[in-house]
Amino acid sequence: MTSSALAADRDTNCLKSSRFHHGVATIAQLRSSGISAKSIGSRCRPGGPWRRLSPGVVLLAGGEPTRHQLLNAAVAGLGRGAMITGIDALRAQGANLPPPRTVHVLIPACRRVLPPEFVLVERTARVPDPVDVEGLPCAPVTRAAIDAARRESDPDCLRDLLTVPVYEGLCTPRELHTELESGNQRGSAAVRAELRELSGGWDTFLLGVARRISAEAPLPAPQWDVTVRDRRGKPIGTVDAWWDEAGLGWQFSPRYDEDAGQGRMTHLALTAAGVVLVRTPADRMYHDRQEVIRELVSAFRQAALCPRPKVETTRAVPGQ
């Protein structure tokens, strides 16, 4: 075996005994694993098995990095105190948004760094506690959304940045507003105006939480915002979610509070018609998700054992 082959075999053994998250490593990590600077340089040459993503960070493969590898490379290259914010942090925590052109990273204000081209660095004196997502430090949802929104000039994209996290149940409009007021006010005018439009978005937020609960629960997908009627078409009541195969309804919106004076049909009319009904207070939707899932699963099993109620359904119409 040639000396170069022996060196390559030795380096491979070093890598196998090390743990490099998602195929990304700093040169310092590689050196501490016993791989020489010469070997690293050789492997990172054009056509070699590795690729440099930034001056101090190596992709342990020769192809294009995945988005997750780019995020890890950004944090690894910037070092102490760096965390992902903006759209990538929102995506990592469940927001359905397209990936941005650059990786937005927060670092402490006391640090001075020269970032690679694919990274947008924001120095901040108000460093949040990071949320760990698969080993990746991310800014909390509200901070990530406001950081991205303050830099967004397109009105439609700005609206998405603020409404998608609310719609998907990741935060409330009030929490976004609190975050905006707590931080840097640069670029905040358009964000503040958009948040005013979202100020009545509590029901939208609850629907987002409910959709996440439904997706986590081992149940079929429900219909949303449904009016339950008798066989003659007369409305009996309205539910936020409906499992037609079992005759199971779920109410979680504050509009169903009996003290609200809305003149709506109460839960008694639905249960009298044979509907199995789960009623969940709004605060439990946000703070007691796993218990709510257990209640829904138990109610679905109960409903499945009973004859389906003789009712029909349509999408709810406001004012009924």
Number of C-alpha atoms within 10 A of each C-alpha: 5 7 8 10 10 11 14 15 12 14 19 13 14 16 16 11 10 13 13 14 13 16 17 26 23 21 20 12 17 20 13 12 17 13 21 15 13 9 14 18 14 13 20 20 13 11 10 12 14 21 23 23 24 18 11 16 23 25 23 20 16 17 11 11 18 11 12 16 17 20 26 22 29 26 23 20 23 24 13 11 14 24 29 27 30 28 27 26 28 27 17 20 18 15 20 15 15 9 12 11 10 16 24 23 27 26 23 17 12 8 12 11 11 9 15 17 10 15 19 16 23 14 17 15 12 13 16 14 11 16 18 14 11 10 10 19 21 29 27 21 25 25 24 25 28 26 26 21 27 20 14 17 12 9 13 9 14 20 18 16 25 23 23 21 26 28 24 21 24 21 23 25 24 18 14 24 18 13 17 22 12 11 15 15 12 8 15 18 11 16 24 18 10 17 20 14 12 20 12 12 18 19 17 20 23 25 23 21 22 26 19 16 19 18 14 12 16 12 14 12 13 19 16 19 18 21 22 25 19 16 11 8 12 12 20 23 23 27 25 20 23 24 18 16 13 20 22 25 29 23 21 22 20 16 13 22 16 13 9 10 9 11 11 16 15 14 22 12 13 23 15 11 16 17 24 23 21 19 18 16 14 16 12 13 21 18 10 10 17 15 12 22 20 13 14 24 15 13 18 22 13 13 22 15 9 13 11 16 20 12 20 18 19 15 13 17 10 6 7 12
